[in-house]
């Protein structure tokens, strides 16, 4: 669980949070909600829900962010055996990350700002690729490209 509290400055513009689907779901990289920060307000969400901070277009903002991590759960067989559903469509551009997504260039239309991160990009795993997927092998280089039956 993540708690994000907007503590300081009411002189900022933009800087919201874009939420997408839950990790491993077919809509993992599709936009589901846009949250606008307001001074003195907080948002709490599951860490497995894909999300990202939007750019601040004016001013500055001060937030307190708390991440809760359950080491025991992360070591459990259930967590380690999690799977990814096959994506039914290309992702929304708002829901991709140059640090995680193998198809960043194809979806965004721009080069990855930190090219050295391409080799560790992992999303989506090969079995979860949508039809027509175009992207790098990333972390999956050398792995068999298995896809579940439709």
C-alpha positions, -999 to +999 in steps of 0.1 A: +000+000+000+012+035-009+002+067+009+009+100-009+002+132+010+005+167-006+022+188+022+036+219+007+031+248-017-002+256-034+016+273-062+020+243-085+002+233-116-003+198-131+017+172-113-011+146-109-009+109-108-021+087-136-034+053-126-035+024-150-045-013-144-033-038-118+000-056-123-005-087-144-040-079-156-049-076-193-055-038-187-022-034-168-011-006-191-044+011-199-054+043-181-081+040-155-080+072-135-062+106-132-057+121-097-051+158-091-030+166-060-044+193-037-026+208-007-035+189+025-051+159+007-038+124+004-043+094-019-038+058-008-035+030-034-022-005-039+014-005-051+006-032-077-017-007-095+005+008-122+008+046-117+031+074-126+036+111-116+028+136-142+052+165-149+049+197-128+043+225-153+046+254-129+060+259-094+070+231-070+053+206-047+063+189-015+048+154-009+053+128+018+052+093+002+051+061+023+056+027+007+046-004+027+065-035+018+056-070+030+088-091+028+071-123+039+044-120+012+070-112-015+088-144-005+056-165-007+049-191-034+018-172-044+037-140-051+065-158-069+040-178-091+021-147-102+014-146-139+005-119-165-027-120-186-022-114-223-027-077-231-057-073-255-043-041-271-014-018-272-009+003-240-020+039-235+010+062-239+003+076-204+008+042-189+043+034-203+077+038-187+111+040-203+125+021-173+101-008-175+084-011-209+100-030-239+078-012-264+084+023-251+098+036-284+070+021-305+042+034-283+056+069-274+072+076-308+104+090-291+137+075-281+141+062-245+157+091-225+181+066-208+190+041-235+211+020-210+178+010-193+166-008-224+184-041-215+165-043-182+130-034-196+107-063-188+071-054-195+052-071-209+067-106-205+067-124-239+036-146-231+016-114-223+024-095-255-006-080-274-011-089-311+013-068-333+037-061-304+068-043-315+095-038-289+129-048-276+138-081-259+150-063-228+154-086-198+139-115-219+168-117-244+175-154-249+143-166-232+118-187-252+090-166-265+060-185-252+025-172-255-006-188-239-033-203-262-061-178-270 
